[in-house]
């Protein structure tokens, strides 16, 4: 019979594998891992820091797999990745000074909007379309802004990258997913550096979960490459809605507070 510590490790490993699988396809892995870490007894800041450590393995695994299959050019996207890293590090630095209530209040509305866009937009597949923003401006403006948000608050960052790649860069759904994972990987590194410097990363658990997340992400990325938009779109919609519902159900209810309910 397993003792309590062993059971906890097994549960966290299973949660990390599931999160890696989900995150590599549609984002939202933190929906699984952060609650699991909190239930295991980690403080909120330790959960965030440890989640960044294990999240690097999942996003890194997915990025490598997508790149190996030719869906993202790592060398060409390096400047954007560095900007995402810098934005995330700055956001993490400011996280303790900037109130999060407004972000928590607006995020469910934004996520529901993203879910509706991907659910209702016709003819959205894996074929690239005309871009509305040059690659230079996209990398210079959009990438660090979302990276900053990822370091400052986090939930839904992958959904914002996906929306930007599809609507502004003109990418097909699979290509957008591949590039989103690269930028998620970079912003995870930026946030992790700050949290590690602050001493709030639980290394042993984070590395164990990282291995499980690496494996889950490899399986998820393989399925995404095989099935493309027909798998990614419905999962992305479900993840956005699930995250919005979770935030709306938060006991603090920042949205209700802001509107006076």
Helices and strands as residue ranges (DSSP letters): H 4-26, H 30-39, H 44-68, H 78-94, H 101-120, H 135-137, I 138-143, H 144-152, H 157-167, H 173-197, H 203-227, H 229-248, H 254-259
